[in-house]
Amino acid sequence: MLQQITKGIKISVETIYKKREFRNNRIYYIFNYFVIIENNSSTPVILSERMWKIFDSLNKSKTVIGKGVIGNTPLIKPNQSYSYSSGCILESNFGAMFGHYKMINTITNEICNVNIPKFQLTTPELSN
């Protein structure tokens, strides 16, 4: 599990290759990722936005920006955590993702970008 800490917020990410799928005469590789967000700071934060950079070795990279994660904008109190899983579909069997979460300190209203560590998306045959 990869981990990174920004201003007391610890982000841990684990990836899982799910399967290869054929659609419209093309091959796609499906990956899941599991994220744990731990608030080790002294103040509550709200995860208001996410930004992902997604790299696919056969395509240009793309940026995904959106409100919260999986339809939620969770409040994470000190010494508590929030976790979720999501997925990514690539056209190649090798890629990577990284980004940040925009967090709002609920006491000061300060906005902080909390880094998500860069993680690889690879099929098992490339991992050996």
TORLUMLO-424866 format. One record per residue (C-alpha): chain; x, y, z; residue in three letters; residue number from 1. Coordinates in pm, 1 decimal. Layout:
TORLUMLO-424866
[pt "A"; [X; Y; Z]; "ALA"; NUM] ...
END
This chain:
TORLUMLO-424866
[pt "A"; [0.0; 0.0; 0.0]; "MET"; 1] [pt "A"; [142.5; 338.4; -101.4]; "LEU"; 2] [pt "A"; [114.2; 624.4; 147.5]; "GLN"; 3] [pt "A"; [167.5; 999.9; 155.3]; "GLN"; 4] [pt "A"; [105.3; 1259.6; 427.7]; "ILE"; 5] [pt "A"; [18.6; 1625.9; 366.6]; "THR"; 6] [pt "A"; [-52.8; 1856.2; 663.7]; "LYS"; 7] [pt "A"; [-146.5; 1564.0; 886.3]; "GLY"; 8] [pt "A"; [-376.9; 1395.5; 631.8]; "ILE"; 9] [pt "A"; [-249.4; 1049.8; 537.3]; "LYS"; 10] [pt "A"; [-356.3; 900.0; 203.6]; "ILE"; 11] [pt "A"; [-304.2; 525.5; 149.1]; "SER"; 12] [pt "A"; [-375.5; 359.7; -187.0]; "VAL"; 13] [pt "A"; [-385.5; -2.6; -296.0]; "GLU"; 14] [pt "A"; [-459.0; -121.1; -651.2]; "THR"; 15] [pt "A"; [-605.8; -442.7; -787.7]; "ILE"; 16] [pt "A"; [-611.8; -558.8; -1148.6]; "TYR"; 17] [pt "A"; [-962.1; -694.7; -1217.0]; "LYS"; 18] [pt "A"; [-981.5; -817.2; -1574.6]; "LYS"; 19] [pt "A"; [-935.2; -766.2; -1945.3]; "ARG"; 20] [pt "A"; [-1251.2; -693.8; -2141.6]; "GLU"; 21] [pt "A"; [-1337.9; -672.9; -2510.5]; "PHE"; 22] [pt "A"; [-1570.7; -392.5; -2625.1]; "ARG"; 23] [pt "A"; [-1630.2; -282.1; -2984.3]; "ASN"; 24] [pt "A"; [-1332.5; -486.3; -3110.5]; "ASN"; 25] [pt "A"; [-1095.8; -323.6; -2857.8]; "ARG"; 26] [pt "A"; [-926.3; -454.8; -2547.4]; "ILE"; 27] [pt "A"; [-964.5; -268.1; -2218.6]; "TYR"; 28] [pt "A"; [-792.1; -331.3; -1886.6]; "TYR"; 29] [pt "A"; [-995.5; -274.4; -1572.0]; "ILE"; 30] [pt "A"; [-834.0; -176.6; -1242.0]; "PHE"; 31] [pt "A"; [-978.2; -102.6; -900.0]; "ASN"; 32] [pt "A"; [-815.9; 111.6; -633.9]; "TYR"; 33] [pt "A"; [-887.4; 135.4; -263.8]; "PHE"; 34] [pt "A"; [-816.4; 460.0; -75.3]; "VAL"; 35] [pt "A"; [-794.6; 526.2; 298.7]; "ILE"; 36] [pt "A"; [-789.0; 891.1; 413.4]; "ILE"; 37] [pt "A"; [-677.4; 934.7; 774.9]; "GLU"; 38] [pt "A"; [-708.3; 1268.2; 952.7]; "ASN"; 39] [pt "A"; [-411.7; 1284.7; 1190.5]; "ASN"; 40] [pt "A"; [-443.4; 1663.1; 1224.0]; "SER"; 41] [pt "A"; [-612.6; 1843.9; 1512.7]; "SER"; 42] [pt "A"; [-906.6; 1983.9; 1313.2]; "THR"; 43] [pt "A"; [-1196.0; 1836.9; 1111.5]; "PRO"; 44] [pt "A"; [-1172.6; 1856.9; 731.8]; "VAL"; 45] [pt "A"; [-1418.9; 1820.4; 447.5]; "ILE"; 46] [pt "A"; [-1306.8; 1650.1; 126.6]; "LEU"; 47] [pt "A"; [-1465.1; 1889.5; -122.9]; "SER"; 48] [pt "A"; [-1298.4; 1801.9; -455.4]; "GLU"; 49] [pt "A"; [-1067.3; 1555.1; -626.2]; "ARG"; 50] [pt "A"; [-821.3; 1590.1; -912.7]; "MET"; 51] [pt "A"; [-669.5; 1287.1; -1084.1]; "TRP"; 52] [pt "A"; [-402.6; 1265.5; -1353.0]; "LYS"; 53] [pt "A"; [-442.3; 936.1; -1535.8]; "ILE"; 54] [pt "A"; [-165.3; 802.2; -1758.2]; "PHE"; 55] [pt "A"; [-228.9; 522.9; -2009.0]; "ASP"; 56] [pt "A"; [83.4; 407.1; -2194.3]; "SER"; 57] [pt "A"; [-110.2; 396.4; -2524.6]; "LEU"; 58] [pt "A"; [-287.9; 731.1; -2490.7]; "ASN"; 59] [pt "A"; [-243.6; 1090.0; -2382.7]; "LYS"; 60] [pt "A"; [-283.2; 1152.1; -2012.9]; "SER"; 61] [pt "A"; [-613.2; 1288.6; -1893.3]; "LYS"; 62] [pt "A"; [-721.0; 1497.3; -1598.6]; "THR"; 63] [pt "A"; [-1037.0; 1427.1; -1402.6]; "VAL"; 64] [pt "A"; [-1173.9; 1691.6; -1164.2]; "ILE"; 65] [pt "A"; [-1492.6; 1656.3; -966.7]; "GLY"; 66] [pt "A"; [-1681.1; 1721.5; -648.5]; "LYS"; 67] [pt "A"; [-1591.7; 1489.6; -358.5]; "GLY"; 68] [pt "A"; [-1538.1; 1119.1; -415.3]; "VAL"; 69] [pt "A"; [-1793.3; 862.6; -533.5]; "ILE"; 70] [pt "A"; [-2074.2; 1111.7; -479.1]; "GLY"; 71] [pt "A"; [-1970.6; 1207.6; -123.7]; "ASN"; 72] [pt "A"; [-1804.6; 1508.6; 37.6]; "THR"; 73] [pt "A"; [-1715.1; 1346.8; 369.2]; "PRO"; 74] [pt "A"; [-1638.3; 1526.0; 694.6]; "LEU"; 75] [pt "A"; [-1334.4; 1358.1; 848.8]; "ILE"; 76] [pt "A"; [-1281.8; 1439.1; 1215.5]; "LYS"; 77] [pt "A"; [-942.2; 1424.8; 1389.4]; "PRO"; 78] [pt "A"; [-819.6; 1066.6; 1446.6]; "ASN"; 79] [pt "A"; [-1087.2; 930.1; 1213.6]; "GLN"; 80] [pt "A"; [-1065.8; 791.7; 861.7]; "SER"; 81] [pt "A"; [-1274.2; 761.2; 548.4]; "TYR"; 82] [pt "A"; [-1226.7; 489.7; 286.6]; "SER"; 83] [pt "A"; [-1369.9; 413.3; -54.9]; "TYR"; 84] [pt "A"; [-1299.2; 214.4; -367.5]; "SER"; 85] [pt "A"; [-1328.2; 312.8; -730.3]; "SER"; 86] [pt "A"; [-1192.0; 206.7; -1066.6]; "GLY"; 87] [pt "A"; [-1011.0; 301.4; -1382.7]; "CYS"; 88] [pt "A"; [-1024.9; 158.4; -1734.8]; "ILE"; 89] [pt "A"; [-715.6; 173.7; -1956.9]; "LEU"; 90] [pt "A"; [-655.2; 77.6; -2317.8]; "GLU"; 91] [pt "A"; [-312.3; -58.6; -2228.7]; "SER"; 92] [pt "A"; [-192.4; -294.7; -1959.6]; "ASN"; 93] [pt "A"; [29.5; -28.5; -1802.1]; "PHE"; 94] [pt "A"; [-56.3; 310.4; -1658.4]; "GLY"; 95] [pt "A"; [-46.6; 524.8; -1346.7]; "ALA"; 96] [pt "A"; [-253.2; 770.6; -1145.0]; "MET"; 97] [pt "A"; [-184.7; 1049.7; -898.3]; "PHE"; 98] [pt "A"; [-353.7; 1368.7; -788.7]; "GLY"; 99] [pt "A"; [-486.0; 1552.5; -487.8]; "HIS"; 100] [pt "A"; [-791.7; 1606.7; -273.4]; "TYR"; 101] [pt "A"; [-904.8; 1958.0; -192.9]; "LYS"; 102] [pt "A"; [-970.1; 1965.9; 182.3]; "MET"; 103] [pt "A"; [-1141.9; 2244.0; 374.5]; "ILE"; 104] [pt "A"; [-1046.9; 2297.6; 738.7]; "ASN"; 105] [pt "A"; [-1387.7; 2338.0; 906.9]; "THR"; 106] [pt "A"; [-1251.5; 2568.4; 1179.5]; "ILE"; 107] [pt "A"; [-1041.2; 2813.8; 974.0]; "THR"; 108] [pt "A"; [-1200.0; 2754.2; 628.1]; "ASN"; 109] [pt "A"; [-843.7; 2716.1; 496.2]; "GLU"; 110] [pt "A"; [-825.9; 2515.3; 173.1]; "ILE"; 111] [pt "A"; [-542.6; 2268.3; 132.5]; "CYS"; 112] [pt "A"; [-452.2; 2030.1; -150.2]; "ASN"; 113] [pt "A"; [-367.6; 1690.5; -0.7]; "VAL"; 114] [pt "A"; [-145.0; 1485.4; -231.4]; "ASN"; 115] [pt "A"; [-239.6; 1137.2; -349.4]; "ILE"; 116] [pt "A"; [73.6; 926.3; -409.1]; "PRO"; 117] [pt "A"; [145.0; 813.7; -764.4]; "LYS"; 118] [pt "A"; [48.7; 451.3; -809.8]; "PHE"; 119] [pt "A"; [98.2; 205.4; -1093.8]; "GLN"; 120] [pt "A"; [-177.3; 27.8; -1281.7]; "LEU"; 121] [pt "A"; [-21.3; -288.0; -1424.8]; "THR"; 122] [pt "A"; [-144.4; -630.2; -1523.9]; "THR"; 123] [pt "A"; [8.5; -936.1; -1351.8]; "PRO"; 124] [pt "A"; [214.5; -1036.4; -1657.2]; "GLU"; 125] [pt "A"; [399.9; -702.1; -1638.9]; "LEU"; 126] [pt "A"; [457.2; -731.9; -1264.9]; "SER"; 127] [pt "A"; [683.2; -1037.7; -1296.4]; "ASN"; 128] 
END
